[in-house]
Amino acid sequence: MILLDTRALIWIVNNDPVLPAALSAVQGAIRAGRLYLSSISAWEIGTLASSGRLKLEIPAEIYVSRAFSRAGVQIAALPPEIAVRSCSLPGSPPSDPADRMLIATAMVMGLKLMTRDRRILDYGAQGHLPVLAC
């Protein structure tokens, strides 16, 4: 069971290069119907696109809709428990609120967080959550 962080989601949707082990893990998770995406990633994609930091050839709403509706993809809920948990993560988590929401989601749901973000990978290496580099 894998939760993609926003950049990992973008790279995979765009067929950009990712590590072979990560791609294999994503393919396995899709086949098992256990690849998770967070609504926070939808928000981040919208924010990146509207600010011009992410160039999309289609409107962000369509891009997100297509990514989130792919076979084998589940939407990770964002209940109040996860929102509150993101504010009291153990250790020294990244300060970015979206990263904290993704971390809390992975923790609460028992998911492995796939990322290339060094801060999240380091946080995982401290034993706070399972991570997978992509």
Beta strands, then each sheet from edge to edge (+ up, - down):
strand 1: 2-4
strand 2: 35-38
strand 3: 73-76
strand 4: 112-115
strand 5: 131-133
sheet 1: 3+ 2+ 1+ 4+ 5+
end
